[in-house]
Amino acid sequence: MRVGFVGLGAMGMHMARNLHRAGLLAAVWNRTPEKARTLAAELSVEAPPTLEALGAGVDAVVTCVSADSDVLEVVKELAKSLKSGSIVIDSSTVSAETARKAADILHPRSVEFLDCPVSGGTEGARDATLAIMAGGSEQAFERGRPILAAMGKTITYFGPTGSGQAAKATNQIMCAGIIEAVSEAMAFARAQGLPLDKIVDTLGKGAGSSWYFVHRAPNMVRGTYPAGFRVRLHEKDLKICREMAARHGVQLPLIEMTLVHYRRLIEQGHGDEDISTLFRLKDALFAAAQSGKTKPGC
Ligand code: NDP
């Protein structure tokens, strides 16, 4: 099977490399073309000039772009040239509604669509250990399985189109709670005068540990927050979760609180940093109290 990859960002660059290792990658495309040209030259694959040209030469396309409108733009372009029977696998995190719209765009051309958002961070993308949550027809899922297996380790079919995104939204709510807890605990530990590197080593093996604590608390120790998972991307995801909860008439406190914090970080110019940058706000609470200033609560 010839696979094309679209969206060579922090995640996509690794995922495309893993498809290449599995002998599946035929072509890459990126909005900023230089990234695609450089990777294509390194891996000896094609770098077609347009999405339409990429679509014409492959049997399947994996997309990993930023947000809902980006997925729909890309899918509309691909739909112009994809062959009947081919598959589009979208690994971006977007709404279930967007997944259904993308499937509707491709359906008249007899092209299948799978929503397959991923979890596991840039490390999971690099190591091909992503957890992948799939939605779409079961038949398309089985056809797409070898492609998914090249990029991830835990691959689960959840049901019809949109189900993968619903599962991912569930994950994003957990991530909000965990990053809030990790950053708050680390700011507390620092205020106690504890050696933060030892805190990470020791509590990383304790009952309160998590992927975020082990992999992202070190950012808080160093005071650098390279993306990673950008604040503005998780903000986008939590807005999707908020809308989905609102359809049930519910407002979830964790989502609301984290969105307030992310807005504040974005306004302070930290929107493109990893979400562990939330430590800045928690640490500032202690700093403000120390200097006797009254600052708005976190
Ligand atoms: P990046 O910001 O690093 O990369 C985004 C990619 O999308 C870039 O290649 C960008 O192109 C491309 N892109 C954006 N808009 C468009 C558009 N309109 N048309 C074509 N290409 C476009 O993001 P990530 O790789 O971190 O994330 C990608 C997706 O994966 C997001 O939906 C995110 O929520 C999800 N995700 C991210 C995780 C993470 O830890 N980073 C973990 C799990 C999921 P260009 O190079 O030109 O900017």
Boltz pocket constraint, residues with backbone or C-beta under 6 A from the ligand:
constraints:
  - pocket:
      binder: B
      contacts: [[A, 7], [A, 8], [A, 9], [A, 10], [A, 11], [A, 12], [A, 30], [A, 31], [A, 32], [A, 35], [A, 64], [A, 65], [A, 66], [A, 67], [A, 69], [A, 70], [A, 71], [A, 73], [A, 74], [A, 91], [A, 92], [A, 93], [A, 94], [A, 118], [A, 119], [A, 120], [A, 121], [A, 122], [A, 228], [A, 229], [A, 230], [A, 233], [A, 234], [A, 237]]
      max_distance: 6.0
